[in-house]
Amino acid sequence: MWYSYTMYEKIKLKKTLSSGRVAHTSLLPTQEGFVEMLMSGWQTVDNEVLFLRLQKKWFDMIAKGEKKEEYRDLSRYWAIRLLPEHKREQVLHDWNPAPTRNLVAFHQPKKPWQYALFVNGYASTSPAVLVEFFQLAATNVTKPEWGGQPGKPCFAIHLDSVLNYSNLDPELEYEVYNNKRKQTT
């Protein structure tokens, strides 16, 4: 399995304390406790992590490494969240492929994301998985088994390797752990 060099670089984290002071630290994305820190209010200094919530079915597939794309509607809300300001209108208004034509247009994301943190729930103890962010595309070519609607334009967030996880149920954690071991050997 191919790993990018970013996996081995420490990520700078910060958190504003109740006293108003800002605490700083840095960890490897694969280091134990990294995901827990993100879930407890620590933020990356360079906005390297895209934070998304998922339904259990899609979350489990991403955690196991089975699902390599996450889809979001090609809407104004997601354009604001995923694209830089100068690209939003172009993508929303100009990107409208004919239903019979398959198109994929790759875009520079809004921020320099290196990772995507997927969370299944809203509590600080919700299951979470950290995955390498690969690229962002606008497309009408999707996979129904991954939640896509064929022919419907959407944003596709392409993913790479699972790096870290937190609070998984024991059965899923066992599968994720074994899949990570298989990828590294």
PEJO-V144873 format. One record per residue. N is the residue number from 1. RES is the residue in one small letter. BURIAL is 1 if it has 9 or more other C-alpha atoms within 8 Angstrom, else 0. D_CENTER is the distance of its C-alpha to the mean C-alpha in Angstrom with 2 decimals. Layout:
BEGIN
n:N res:RES burial:BURIAL d_center:D_CENTER
n:N res:RES burial:BURIAL d_center:D_CENTER
END
This chain:
BEGIN
n:1 res:m burial:0 d_center:18.98
n:2 res:w burial:0 d_center:17.99
n:3 res:y burial:0 d_center:16.18
n:4 res:s burial:0 d_center:15.67
n:5 res:y burial:0 d_center:17.75
n:6 res:t burial:0 d_center:15.02
n:7 res:m burial:1 d_center:14.44
n:8 res:y burial:0 d_center:17.97
n:9 res:e burial:0 d_center:17.98
n:10 res:k burial:0 d_center:18.13
n:11 res:i burial:1 d_center:15.87
n:12 res:k burial:1 d_center:18.07
n:13 res:l burial:1 d_center:17.63
n:14 res:k burial:1 d_center:19.90
n:15 res:k burial:1 d_center:21.14
n:16 res:t burial:0 d_center:23.99
n:17 res:l burial:0 d_center:26.59
n:18 res:s burial:0 d_center:29.05
n:19 res:s burial:0 d_center:31.69
n:20 res:g burial:0 d_center:29.80
n:21 res:r burial:0 d_center:29.32
n:22 res:v burial:0 d_center:25.99
n:23 res:a burial:0 d_center:25.08
n:24 res:h burial:0 d_center:23.28
n:25 res:t burial:0 d_center:22.08
n:26 res:s burial:0 d_center:19.96
n:27 res:l burial:1 d_center:18.38
n:28 res:l burial:1 d_center:16.87
n:29 res:p burial:1 d_center:13.22
n:30 res:t burial:0 d_center:14.97
n:31 res:q burial:0 d_center:17.69
n:32 res:e burial:0 d_center:18.62
n:33 res:g burial:0 d_center:18.04
n:34 res:f burial:1 d_center:15.10
n:35 res:v burial:1 d_center:12.71
n:36 res:e burial:0 d_center:15.87
n:37 res:m burial:1 d_center:16.52
n:38 res:l burial:1 d_center:13.28
n:39 res:m burial:1 d_center:14.15
n:40 res:s burial:0 d_center:17.73
n:41 res:g burial:0 d_center:17.45
n:42 res:w burial:1 d_center:16.94
n:43 res:q burial:1 d_center:15.00
n:44 res:t burial:1 d_center:14.14
n:45 res:v burial:1 d_center:17.07
n:46 res:d burial:0 d_center:15.56
n:47 res:n burial:1 d_center:12.44
n:48 res:e burial:1 d_center:10.30
n:49 res:v burial:1 d_center:7.31
n:50 res:l burial:1 d_center:5.30
n:51 res:f burial:0 d_center:6.28
n:52 res:l burial:0 d_center:6.38
n:53 res:r burial:1 d_center:9.27
n:54 res:l burial:1 d_center:10.25
n:55 res:q burial:0 d_center:13.70
n:56 res:k burial:0 d_center:14.91
n:57 res:k burial:0 d_center:15.55
n:58 res:w burial:1 d_center:12.09
n:59 res:f burial:1 d_center:10.66
n:60 res:d burial:1 d_center:13.48
n:61 res:m burial:1 d_center:13.00
n:62 res:i burial:1 d_center:9.48
n:63 res:a burial:1 d_center:11.03
n:64 res:k burial:1 d_center:14.04
n:65 res:g burial:1 d_center:12.44
n:66 res:e burial:0 d_center:14.15
n:67 res:k burial:1 d_center:11.55
n:68 res:k burial:1 d_center:10.08
n:69 res:e burial:1 d_center:9.17
n:70 res:e burial:1 d_center:7.87
n:71 res:y burial:1 d_center:10.62
n:72 res:r burial:0 d_center:11.58
n:73 res:d burial:0 d_center:15.26
n:74 res:l burial:1 d_center:16.81
n:75 res:s burial:0 d_center:18.15
n:76 res:r burial:0 d_center:19.15
n:77 res:y burial:0 d_center:16.81
n:78 res:w burial:1 d_center:13.63
n:79 res:a burial:1 d_center:15.47
n:80 res:i burial:1 d_center:16.15
n:81 res:r burial:0 d_center:12.64
n:82 res:l burial:1 d_center:11.16
n:83 res:l burial:1 d_center:14.39
n:84 res:p burial:1 d_center:17.09
n:85 res:e burial:0 d_center:20.21
n:86 res:h burial:0 d_center:22.42
n:87 res:k burial:0 d_center:20.33
n:88 res:r burial:1 d_center:19.78
n:89 res:e burial:0 d_center:23.29
n:90 res:q burial:1 d_center:23.56
n:91 res:v burial:1 d_center:20.58
n:92 res:l burial:1 d_center:21.64
n:93 res:h burial:0 d_center:25.33
n:94 res:d burial:0 d_center:25.84
n:95 res:w burial:0 d_center:23.21
n:96 res:n burial:0 d_center:24.97
n:97 res:p burial:1 d_center:25.69
n:98 res:a burial:0 d_center:28.59
n:99 res:p burial:0 d_center:27.69
n:100 res:t burial:0 d_center:29.21
n:101 res:r burial:0 d_center:27.47
n:102 res:n burial:1 d_center:24.17
n:103 res:l burial:0 d_center:22.22
n:104 res:v burial:1 d_center:19.02
n:105 res:a burial:0 d_center:18.66
n:106 res:f burial:0 d_center:16.13
n:107 res:h burial:1 d_center:15.41
n:108 res:q burial:0 d_center:14.82
n:109 res:p burial:1 d_center:11.96
n:110 res:k burial:1 d_center:13.36
n:111 res:k burial:1 d_center:12.43
n:112 res:p burial:0 d_center:12.25
n:113 res:w burial:1 d_center:8.61
n:114 res:q burial:1 d_center:8.75
n:115 res:y burial:1 d_center:5.83
n:116 res:a burial:1 d_center:2.44
n:117 res:l burial:1 d_center:4.87
n:118 res:f burial:1 d_center:5.78
n:119 res:v burial:1 d_center:9.46
n:120 res:n burial:1 d_center:12.38
n:121 res:g burial:1 d_center:14.91
n:122 res:y burial:0 d_center:16.08
n:123 res:a burial:0 d_center:18.12
n:124 res:s burial:0 d_center:17.58
n:125 res:t burial:0 d_center:18.29
n:126 res:s burial:1 d_center:15.76
n:127 res:p burial:1 d_center:14.00
n:128 res:a burial:1 d_center:10.65
n:129 res:v burial:1 d_center:8.74
n:130 res:l burial:1 d_center:7.14
n:131 res:v burial:1 d_center:6.00
n:132 res:e burial:1 d_center:7.10
n:133 res:f burial:1 d_center:5.77
n:134 res:f burial:1 d_center:8.94
n:135 res:q burial:1 d_center:9.95
n:136 res:l burial:1 d_center:10.28
n:137 res:a burial:1 d_center:13.31
n:138 res:a burial:1 d_center:15.66
n:139 res:t burial:1 d_center:17.33
n:140 res:n burial:1 d_center:19.66
n:141 res:v burial:1 d_center:19.20
n:142 res:t burial:1 d_center:17.05
n:143 res:k burial:1 d_center:17.51
n:144 res:p burial:0 d_center:19.08
n:145 res:e burial:0 d_center:18.34
n:146 res:w burial:1 d_center:14.58
n:147 res:g burial:0 d_center:15.44
n:148 res:g burial:1 d_center:16.33
n:149 res:q burial:0 d_center:19.73
n:150 res:p burial:1 d_center:21.60
n:151 res:g burial:1 d_center:23.00
n:152 res:k burial:0 d_center:21.09
n:153 res:p burial:1 d_center:19.29
n:154 res:c burial:1 d_center:15.60
n:155 res:f burial:1 d_center:12.48
n:156 res:a burial:1 d_center:10.66
n:157 res:i burial:1 d_center:7.17
n:158 res:h burial:1 d_center:8.28
n:159 res:l burial:1 d_center:6.92
n:160 res:d burial:1 d_center:9.43
n:161 res:s burial:0 d_center:10.69
n:162 res:v burial:1 d_center:10.05
n:163 res:l burial:1 d_center:11.29
n:164 res:n burial:1 d_center:12.08
n:165 res:y burial:1 d_center:12.49
n:166 res:s burial:1 d_center:14.72
n:167 res:n burial:0 d_center:17.14
n:168 res:l burial:1 d_center:16.79
n:169 res:d burial:0 d_center:19.98
n:170 res:p burial:0 d_center:22.26
n:171 res:e burial:0 d_center:22.28
n:172 res:l burial:1 d_center:18.53
n:173 res:e burial:1 d_center:18.47
n:174 res:y burial:0 d_center:21.31
n:175 res:e burial:1 d_center:19.61
n:176 res:v burial:1 d_center:16.41
n:177 res:y burial:0 d_center:18.85
n:178 res:n burial:0 d_center:21.00
n:179 res:n burial:1 d_center:18.35
n:180 res:k burial:1 d_center:17.27
n:181 res:r burial:0 d_center:21.01
n:182 res:k burial:0 d_center:21.61
n:183 res:q burial:0 d_center:19.06
n:184 res:t burial:0 d_center:20.76
n:185 res:t burial:0 d_center:24.27
END
